[in-house]
Amino acid sequence: MKGGVKMPITLKAARINKGFTQKEAAKKIGIRVDTLSNYERGNTYPDIPILKKIEKVYEIGYNDIIWKN
């Protein structure tokens, strides 16, 4: 939908939309694969510097991500 409202997506969906494996995404973000897996499952959450890297790598804003809890 052009010019429409963005729908929030999960962190995993954002990674898949960019075509990255967990290994590729973790390397681009600068974290371990198990750390990214924990973020995607909602077991742990990134700190602000890592969150900024996620936003840049996935080209998505923090407010567009659904954080599982």
Secondary structure, 3 states (H helix, E strand, C coil): CCCCCCCCEEHHHHHHHCCCCHHHHHHHHCCCHHHHHHHHHCCCCCCHHHHHHHHHHHCCCHHHEECCC
